[in-house]
C-alpha cells in the first residue's frame, strides 16, 4: 500500500501549524508597520524666539536626503554648508519634545515674524517668546546629536531625536 487514508488525512493537519505561524507573523508585521506610520506625522506647537533662527544649531555626520546639520562636529562646519532651507536645527515643542527640523524659519509666518522683529535688534532675553503650530512629518531619527542653543554657547549631547519636515505653520 502506497498511500493509506490515514497518512493522507494527516498531511493537512501537519501543515496547519506552519500556516498559523505564517499568518501570525504577517498580522504582526502589518500591525507593527501601522504603529510606525501612526507616529510619523503630528501637529506640534513649537516654542520659539526669533533669534533662534541664527542661534540654534546642531552637529552630526548624519544626513537625511538633502537635510543635514550646519556642523559635522561641534564648531566644525561642512566644507559645503547646507542651504538655510536644508539646514537642520533643534527645537522643543511646548511639551518639551525635541525635534530636529530643517528650515523652520523659512516657513512664511516665521519668516515674516523674524523680518518684523529683526530691525529692532533686541537682545535674545528681551525678545518675546511665541509658539508656532506646525504639521511635522517625521523622516528619520538622528543619533549622537550635538546641539547648541545660543550662537556662542556650549554644545550639549542628545542621544537621539526625530528629524521632521515642517509644513503649514501658523502663529496663533
Secondary structure, DSSP 8 states (H G I E B T S, - for coil): ----HHHHHHHHHHHHHHHHHHHHHHHHHHHHHHHHHHTSEEEEEEEE-TTHHHH-EEE-S-EETTEEESEEETTEE-SS---GGGEEEEEEBTT--EEEEESGGGSHHHHHHHHHHHTT---GGGS--EEEEEEEEEEEEEEEEEEESSTT--EEEEEEEEEEEEEEEE--
